[in-house]
Amino acid sequence: MGDASTRGGCLTGLLIPPLLVVVVGVVMALVAAGLSEVGSEAAVPSVVSQGVSPLFTPEVRFWSAYILQWSKETGIEPNLIATVMQIESCGDPFARSRAGAMGLFQVMPYHFSSGENPYEPGTNARRGLAYLQRSLERAGGDVRRALAGYNGGLGVISLPEALWPAETRRYVTWGTAIYEDARRGATESAALLEWLARGGNALCAQARRRQGQVIPPR
């Protein structure tokens, strides 16, 4: 997750003329027909999926009920939340990096307020996903650049990809591919398998051991 400095009405009682109803209906149909053509870069991902994709590892799917709740609260698509959790911690609520990032979403200490427990899943998600929201907004909904911002700091979003740190480029390559596989309904992901082979398996094994200390969400 990035550095410290770069770190949702209802209308009722309206009488709508019949012609307007027809026009609005046609427009909505056209929009619906075009949704399948819209890529992840078109708009900030919203809650459109029915759940967390089965392609994620069991350690991430362990948190599915929480992910769906966090998705409702933030408006971030569940599979994007799951993707970030996958490559940040593989669902280990007690994960800690060499740089000091903590918890499910590997949030740096300076993002927490005094008295907050960084390893409490809800607190960690609130801080991590707030940063992901900021990254998505700064990137104009471009998931690839939003992932870069989450990993490398919001400042990298405006930079050419060639200037991104190598770690950020790897993070974005895996994250974008895993998310796109999940978004299109795939049941497995070659990118996820590669991530697992490049070190993710060890992270997930650690997550399995530590999840025994956590009451799973219902």
Helices and strands as residue ranges (DSSP letters): H 18-34, G 35-37, H 58-61, H 64-74, H 78-89, G 109-111, H 121-138, H 143-152, G 154-158, G 161-163, H 166-183, H 190-195, I 196-200, H 201-211
